[in-house]
Amino acid sequence: MNYIDTNELQQRIARDLLDSYDEELELEIEDRSLDTLVDQDPAHAQLEKERRQRYFRELFRLQSELVKLQDWVATTRHKVVILFEGRDAAGKGGVIKRITQRLNPRVCRVVALPAPNDRERTQWYFQRYVAHLPAAGEMVLFDRSWYNRAGVERVMGFCSDEEYEEFFRSVPEFERMLVRSGIQVIKYWFSITDDEQHLRFLGRIHDPLKQWKLSPMDLESRRRWEDYTKAKEAMIERTHIPEVPWWVVQAVDKKSARLNCIHHLLSQMPYHEIEREAVVLPERVYNPEYIRQPVPESMMVPNVFE
């Protein structure tokens, strides 16, 4: 029987906790520009360090609240749909990552649908979204949603004028129907400036790890900035209803946008910490007759990194 002394056990738990935090650090480094990483100005570097410390402190605090929210949703069998809309490179994916990072994917899942196929184009417009709505005790985050019709489809000419107008007639009733059926719907629009999108696109173009994020449609959306602005204004004006209002997140500063969005999301539900019985790890059963079989060396992944 193998025993681990208390000190070694504490060290292992601490390392595991640090590994968990390193995941966020990896995401954070990915989001930072090369200029920030190599900045040599001591005063600026100190301010940046303090700002990052505040950001991580608040993020981890909010994520602990999200875990409480998740437990409350699962226990009360609440149903929540959260829509994330905004221009390309507005930061929707970043905040979704931070929301889901510590949560159980069986309770909180992300839906990011591709362009509709030939069959889906002939269906009722909302049909493919309905299939992903939550059951009791689930949170569903839509990384873009049925509002594609009011945005990219309208600007790029992928829908007719009749389909566009029918969408605006239908969507308020569709969302009211969801609310009446017991599904809470929260809608976020991530707002960035012309200049900020320009800089983020340049960053993606020059970063080999992010070039995959730029599609021909994204590049065309940059050219049609004003068309997207008009489409966004019409969308919010015509679908901002009392039952399901729009919430606008100022997203030029990515860190602030993430914290503000998560804080606001938490404020939209009357969650509270669910009391649970203390978890006790059971003793492992040892069978003296059991002999663990060795793994053939040919099956082992080489230890290139140690």
Disulfide bonds with the S-S distance in Angstrom:
none
